């Protein structure tokens, strides 16, 4: 901790963190002669990143000014691994967090992550879709799918953790299709819940937000999946660049990255 001459006397700045995670907080009062042996962590001014279903989410998607940066899928994956994250969130992981937030189940650090996800541009998800006629192949945690300047290409090094096939007969590519038109297995894989169990705004939309919907890739192509911006609850395979956010397996004790945590975050949507 060091003194910054440009700040008021009653605040201090922690330079031990990365630039984007710098913490400015009120200067701590002088300790009393008999400090409380059990201080309240929520008064520390430091966020401990709590886990959500065994994962730590990158707190903020990288920005270019006020808006999120928009890398290609492969560039995003490379960046987040440089930042010590393992991958993007899967669709079900990301939407599970968003759904819990819409239902008022989150607070503190987790709510801040979910709110940031729904701000600015939509983000990449750890899935790719490939269409072969009436067959849709969903690849979970894909690697080796690269933007070549015109389209995404599955390289010889392409791999994924698992894949699942779906019959999409009668469903057109590059059109918005309501999630309600897909079977429950697809909805569970992508949105973590059956359509009927989604929050009302995701099922029905409102004046500003369209309901959950899907845009399939063109026949004979494979494309990484991302959550769209504007129509916040849709997923698409039609964009070369989206915002980036990493996830990694939760550490047992968490770690400090920012100020303003609430104690409630640890119990909201945490580890089962």
N, C-alpha and C positions, 0 to 999 in steps of 0.2 A: 504494500500500500504506500503510495507517495502523494505528496501535496501538489496540487495543480494551482498555480497562481491566478489562473483565469476563472476559477470557480469560487463561489462564495465560501466564507469561512465555515459554514455549517454543512458543507457537503464534501465528499471525498470520492475518488475514482480508483477502481481496482485495475491496474495495468497488467495483472498476471494472466488475464484471459486474452483470447484472440480478439482482433479488432471488432468483429461483428458481435462479439459477446461481452464487450466492455460494460461494466456495471457502474452506474452512478447512483449513489444512495446517501441518505443523511449521515453526517458524521456521527459516529457512535458516541454516546455520553461517556464521561469518565467512569470507570467501574466503581461501584460502591464498596465500602470496606468489607461487607459481608455479601458477596454475590450469591444469587440464587443457585443452589446446587443442581437444579433441574430446569435450566432455561428453556423457554418455548422456541422450538426451531422455526416456527412461522414468523418470528420477529427478527430473524437473523439478516433479512434483506437479501438472501441468496436463494435461488431456486435450486432444489435438488430434483433433477429430472427423474420422474417416477416412471415405472414401466406400465405399459398397456398391453395386457395379454402376452407378456414375456418379451416385448419389444420396446426399444427407445426410438422415438421419432426425432429426426433433426428438427430443432425448435422453430427455425425460420427457413423458408426457401430463399436461396440467394437472390439479391436484388440488383438491378441496374437502375439506380435512382429510386423512384417510388414504386416501380413495377418489377415483377419477378423476371430474372434472366430466363432466356428460352434456348437451351441447348438441344441438340439432337439426342435421341435416346442413348446412343453409344457414348457420346461426349458426357452426358449426364451421369451415366454409370461410372465412367472413369473418374469424374470429379468427386462423386460421393465416396468412392473407395480411397481417394487421396485424403479425404476427411475422416477416414477410419469407420465409415459406414459399410455395411455388407451389400446392400441392394436397395432398390426402390421398394416401397410398400406394395404388397399385392392388392388387387382391387378389393378383396374382401376385408383386408386389414384396414385400408384407408376408409372404406365406407362404413365399417363397423365403428370406427372412431367418430366419423361424421354423424352417424345415426344416433349414437349415444349422446353426442353434444346437442343434437336437435331435440332430444327428449329430456334435456336438462340434467343428465347424469354426470357431467364433467365439471370440474372447477380447476382453478390454478393453472399449473403448467400444461395439463392435458387439454383443457379448454382453449388455452392460448394456441396450441398446435392446431387444433381443429378449426379455430377461427381463421388462422393464417392460411390453412388449406383452401378455405372458401373465399379468400381474398385474391384479387388480381387474376392472373392466368391460371388455367388448369394445369395439373401436374402429371408427369409420367407415372405409370403403374407397372408393377413387375409381372407383366403378362404380354403375350403376343397372340394375335389371331391370324390363322391362315385359312383361306377359303379354297375348297376344291369342289366346285359344283354345289351340290346340296349338303356338303359336309363342311362343318366348321371345326377346326382344330384349335383348342386353346392351350397354349404353352405357358406353364407357370415358371417364373424366374428365368426368362430366356437370356442367353448371352450369345454374342456372335451374330447379331442382327444389326446391320450397319447402314447408315445413310450414305449413298454413293453420289449425292448431288441431285438426283432425280427421283429416287425411290429407295425403299428399304430392301436390303438384300440379305438373305440367309447365307452366311459364309460357310466354308467347309468346317469351321470350328464351332458352328452353331450347336448349342446344347441347352437343355432345360432340366428342371428338377422333375417335372411330370407333365403329362398332357392328357386332355380329355376331349372326346369327340361329341359333337352335337349335330342333329339333323336340322338343317335350316331351309328345307324345301319351302318354296313360296315366299321367302324373305329376300328382298332386293338388297344389293350392295349400295353403299354410299347414300343411304336414305335413313332418316330417323325412324326407328321402330320402337314402339312402347315396350318396356320390359315385360309388361303384362302378356305380350305375345310369345314370350319364351317360356320354356318349362321350368319347373322349380329347381331342377339340378343346376341349370344355367344361372338362375337368380342367386342361388346359394353360393355358387363358385365366385361370382363377380360381386354381388352386393351383400353377401354374408347372411341374408335372410330371404325367405320366400317373399314374393311381391306383396301378398296380403299382410305381411308382418312389418312392412316398412313404415316409417313415420308418414303421417298423412300428406305432408308437403311433397314428399318424394313420390307418393302414389298419384297425387292429384295435381301437383303444381299450384301456382297462384299467379297473380297478375304479372309478376316479375321473374318468376323461376319456372322453367318447364319441369315436368315430372321425369322420373328415371326413364331413360331411353338409350338405345344402342345404335351405332352406325357400323355396319359390317364392311370389311375390306373388299376390294374388287376381286373377282374370281381369278385364281391363279397367283395371288399375291399373299405375302405375309407382312404383317405390320404390327409394331408395338402399340399397346393400348395406353390411352391416357384419358384422364377425366377432363371434360371440356370446361372452358370458362363461359361465363354468361349463363348458359343453360347448365346450372351447376351440378346436376345429378346425372348427366349423360356421360357415356364413354364413347370414344370414337377411335377410328383407325385411319384418319385422313389428314394428319398434320405432321410435318417434318420435325417441328420443334415444340417443346412444352417446358413448363417449369420443372425444377428438380428438387427432390427431397429424399434423403436417405433414411434407412432404418438399420438397426443392429440389435443383436440379442442383448437383453437388459443385463446390466451389471448388478451384482447383489446389493450394493449400497447406493447406486446412482452417483451423480456428480453434479457439481455446481456450474451453472452457465449464465445465470441472469438473476435479476432481482424481482421481487413482487410475488413470490409463490404463496399459495394458500395451503394450509394443512389439509384441506378437503381433497386436494388433487390426489393424494396418495391412496385414498379410499374410493375414488371414482374411476371406474373402468380399469382398475389395476389388475395385477395378476389374479387369475382365478384361484 
